[in-house]
Amino acid sequence: MKPIDMLTAVVLLLVTPCAAERPTAEQTAKPVLSTTIYRKGDNGFDTYRIPATVRTAKGTVLAFAEARKHSRSDTGDIDLVLRRSTDGGCTWGDIITVWDDDGNVCGNPAPVVDRETGRILLLSTWNNGKDHEKDIHLHTSEDTRRVFVLYSDDDGLTWSQPREITPSVKQNDWTWYATGPCHAIQLRKGKHKGRIVVSANHNLFKDGKDDGSYSHLIYSDDHGQTWAIGSEGERDGNESTVAELKNGDLMLNMRGPRHKNRADNGSCRLVAVSHDQGITLEPQYYDRALTEPVCNGSIINYTPKGKLTETLLFSNPDHPTKRKNMTVKISKDSGKTWQVAYRLSDAPAAYSDMVVRSNGDLGVLYETGAESCYERIEFAILPAKLFK
C-alpha cells in the first residue's frame, strides 16, 4: 500500500462507524458515511428511483429501488432491485433483481421483516408497461394497478414468485394504487401484536371521472398469508408512511394532494392517528412543522433497543415547493412537536426511507444529485448521538 493510501485508510478508520460503534464529536456534525447505492445509467438502466430500506433479523441492511430501463418515466419497463449490506451500510453487494416482468412496471417497494419468522415480506404494485397513470385513473387503460406480495427466507438473497392479493386489498371503485413506497411495520404491542401494517394510497373513480387521491392502510394478522383493508374512512393524501407510537397507536403520515390552497394550509404533511391498530383513523390534520413540496416522506419510531419510544424520526425534502434540502426531523413527544435533527444537504433531493442500525445510528436512503434529484440514490449514516 502506498503511504498516502495508508493515511487515507487510517483516517477512514477513525471517522467511520464501520470501525467503531461510538460516534465522535466530529461525526455528529456531518454524516459518518455516505455511499452511492444506485447511479443513473449503471447496469443498463436509465434511472433508479423509489428507495425503501429495512434491516433483517440477521442485521443485514436491504436497499430496494425501482430500476427504470429506458427513461425516468413512472411507466414502461421497470424492475424491482435490491442491494444488501452485511456491515450496516458500509459496503454493499451486487444488485439483485427481485422482480422483472418483461416490459411491465414492478414498483413501489414496501418491505417489512417479520420478527417472529425472520421472513422478509415485500409488498409491491404492478401495471402494464403500456398504461400511463392518467389512463388508469380514467379506466381507459388496458389493465389496472395490481397488488402483490413476495418474500425471502434467506436474508434477501433470493425471492419468491410474486403472489397477487389485489382482490383483498383494493375496492372496485379504486383505480390507481400504490404501496408505500417505503418500509412497512410489524406491531410490537397491543391486542394485535405481530400484525403487519402497510401504508398505501389509491384513487377513486366516481361519476365517470377521477375523484382524487386518498391514503389508506392494509394489514395481515397471519404473517402475510391473507390481507385486509384497514383505516376505515378515507383520508385525503397520497403516498404515505406509518409508525407505531409508544402507546400502541398508529400514526399515518401522508403526502399532501396538489390542491390550489395547499400554501394556505402550510404546504405540509397530512397526519391521521389510529387508536385501534389500523382498523379506523381519527380525522386528519395538517402538521405545519413538516413542510413538503408534495413528495414522498418516511416516518419511523426510533427503537435502537427494540422497544417503542416517544422518539419519532421523519425524513423528506424540507421545502414548500422544491424537491431539495433532504432533512431528518425529530420528535420526542410522539409527533406532537418537531425539530430539525440533521440536514443532509441543500442539493436537489426527493424520495427517502430510513432504517435504524444495531448500534443506534440511522441509515437514510434517499434520492439526490447535483443538477437533478434523480441522478443517484445515496445511503447516509447519521450517528446515534443526534437522536439522544
Beta strands, then each sheet from edge to edge (+ up, - down):
strand 1: 33-39
strand 2: 47-55
strand 3: 61-68
strand 4: 78-85
strand 5: 96-99
strand 6: 105-113
strand 7: 120-127
strand 8: 146-152
strand 9: 163-164
strand 10: 174-179
strand 11: 185-186
strand 12: 196-206
strand 13: 209-220
strand 14: 228-229
strand 15: 235-236
strand 16: 240-244
strand 17: 250-254
strand 18: 268-274
strand 19: 285-291
strand 20: 298-301
strand 21: 312-317
strand 22: 326-331
strand 23: 339-343
strand 24: 349-356
strand 25: 362-368
strand 26: 376-382
sheet 1: 1+ 26- 25+ 24-
sheet 2: 2+ 3- 4+ 5-
sheet 3: 6+ 7- 8+ 9-
sheet 4: 10+ 12- 11+
sheet 5: 10+ 12- 13+ 14-
sheet 6: 10+ 12- 13+ 15-
sheet 7: 16+ 17- 18+ 19-
sheet 8: 20+ 21- 22+ 23-
end
